[in-house]
Amino acid sequence: GGPGGPGSTLFDVRETLTDAKGEFYIPSYISFIPFSRDSFADFIIYKPGYMRTCGPSYYFNNGPMTEEFFSAGAIGQEKEIRNGQAHWKGILGIMWLQRAKTYEERRRGMPSPPGDYTSKDLPLLIKIINEEDKNLGLKGGYK
């Protein structure tokens, strides 16, 4: 926080694709941000023709719960996660994407790249967003 109140900074992005079983892996890493109170991961999970999800924080709105949701030792196990007033119960590490049934759902289901990142930083995500834009007859397109 500062004189204007709390703020956030996006400082790193990673991409991955799912395998034939729909599973993905992002290796763990540690970063140190001086004077930061919170540091957590957030996810954009997207496939053209499906509604996007922005990872567990879309449901949880709580970074520590997101990290517990994707804990390597707990994936596939049913568990209850609590953090303060926040509460969730279900199978850990597994997310489902709902198929978009209409043009409007496909259009609304497309994510935007985070921050000022370009195709140099996120080539896979930006490529599929641009392809879906074209398939839907939209102009635009990210660089």
N, C-alpha and C positions, 0 to 999 in steps of 0.2 A: 504494500500500500504506500501511498504518498499523500500529498496535500489534496489531491483530487479523489482520494479513496483507493480501493483495491483495483488492481489491473491484472492483466494476464499477457504473457508473451509466448508465442509459438516459436520454439527454437530448434526443432528437429522433426523430420518426417521420415517414415520408412514405408516401403510398399512390399506386397507379396501377393502371390496368386494361390488359389486353392489347388490341391492335387485332384486326382480322379475321384477321390472319395469326398471331395468338398472340404477338406481340412487344410488349414494353413498354419504356418509356424513363423514367429518373429523372434529371433534370438534376443535374449535379455541383454541389457546394457545399463550402465550407470552413468548418470550425469550429475554434475554438481553446479547448482546455481546459487551464488552468494546472495544472502539476505532473502531467500525465498522461503516462504512458510509451507507451501504445498508444491508438490511435483508429482504428476501422475500422467498416465497414458490415456489417450482417447483414440477412438477408432472410427473410420468411415468404412462401412462394409456395403459394397454395391455390385450388382450384376444387372446389365441391361435387361429390361422386361420385367424386373422385379422392383418392389418398393425398397428403397434404401433404408438402412438403419445406421445410426451414428454410434454404434457400439453400446455397451451396457449403460454408459452414462446417460444415454438417451432415455433410458428407463430409470436409472438410479439418481442421476444428477449428483454423483458423489464419486470422486476419483478413487479413494481407497477401496470402495466397493467394486469398482470396475476392475482394479488389479486383482482383488480376491476372486472375482468371477473367472478370470483367466489364469489363475494359479496352476502351474504345470502339474502339481501333484494331485489336484482335485478334479481335473477335467473328466466329465462324464458322471461324476458323483452327484447325487441329490444333496443339497445343503441349504441351510438357511443363513443368510448374510444380514447382519445388523450393524449399523453405524449411526449412533445417535437415534434420531427418530426414523431414519430410513430403514426399510425392511424389504427383503426379497427372498423368495424360496423357489427353488427349481433345480434343474440340472446345470451344473457349472460348465462354462467354456463352450457351450453349444448355442448357436444363434440360428434362427430360421428367418429366411427372407420370404415375404408374401408376394406371390405373383401379381403383377399389375394387370388388371382386367380391362382397363380403358385407356384411351389415349391420354386423358387427363392424369390418371394415376402414373403412367409412364413418365409424363412430363414433370409432374411434381416429385416423382421418385428419384430424379437425377440429383446427385450432390453437386456442390461447388467445391473446387479445390480449396484447401485451407490457406488462409493468409494470402501472401503474394507469391506463392510457389508457382512455378511454370513447368512446362513439359520437360525441362532439363532436370528438375527435382522429382517430379512425379510422372514419368512417361507413361506408365500403364494406366493410371487413373485418368489422366487427361485424354489419352487416346480413346478409351472407351466412352468417356463423356462426349467427346466430339463426334464419334461414330453414331452414338444414340441421338445426338442433336440432329445430325444429317438424316437418319432414319425417320425421325419424327417431323422432318420438314422445317426445322427451326434454323434460323440463321445463327449468329453468334459464333461460338468456337473459342476455345482457350488456346493460348500460345504456349 
